[in-house]
């Protein structure tokens, strides 16, 4: 997830929480203020009634259980109930109004009063109130609209500011993605570069320069090592051949010389393969031309089949797709040859190799010696599914490196006793 996305998400969540808390606080504060005003009015109204009763108005002048007016209701109660509930109580209620034929929300103040003649009455004073559900709905809808506009405005401003300030960082990241080892560290910042971004840029440039130095040392070492290794290997191989031609050599000595020659050939092949992997990793194959992987597969399969003819492996080629693409011709040959050679090397006596050329996919299948392979290990360097194999264990590593270099997709599967390697362009 991008930094700007995470910041915007966190900001949005924070604003929603704040607005929700503000809405709840506003609701309770408003309701409390409204009830406080209504209660104050009811208390004054009740005090006015008490003053009238104390001035001589008798409860007999009106009927019991009646409306004194539209805001007051009196009910005769017992002395014990009157003395047992002396407090004034406020409550919300609903009354039915005949004129509008519906119930009306009211705020009521109820208290007990003892007239001078000793009779007790329950007096209820009411005042029109408001519907809390309607008020809540109005407040929620208003908060959603206003809060939504506020959140969008704040998020838009933050996104604009962050994007403007982080633009140099995105340019640096783009430069890093395109940079290749060995190229100069020539990225420069803007005139108004922020301190943090300048420190990051300087650290990145220092790291790139150190990497370039190590890379140059590595190239020098690989070149020198390759040259120095090939010469003694060639000398040793020639010496072995000369010894093998000696008429006085015994059969036992000849067997040892053959083993030495095999090891020398293995070391020479290993050296060349590692050099190729190093060049692929460092993008040293830069030639690009249109090649036909299908045609290369036809040519390579015939040569490899002849080399391993003693294993009596049957070869089948199906499909007529040329599978054309643009890439370095050397790498195209290495891609196809390593895949096909791998199918013959890791095959059993009298086995089968099937090459399928369909659309933009090249599939090489071969009979298995050991069962399915570990998909997480087969592309690692020096991995061998069969420990007794004389291969370097680098063939599939080269195939994988070339596929990554050009964005190809390589898929392994195992079915009916056969390994399937498919390159999807």
PyMOL commands that set and color helices and strands:
alter all, ss='L'
color gray80, all
select helices_A, chain A and resi 3-54+59-61+79-84+132-178+195-244+251-281+293-307+309-311+329-345+395-406
alter helices_A, ss='H'
color red, helices_A
select strands_A, chain A and resi 66-69+72-77+89-97+102-114+120-128+289-292+314-318+324-327+352-358+361-367+409-415+418-424
alter strands_A, ss='S'
color yellow, strands_A
deselect
rebuild
show_as cartoon
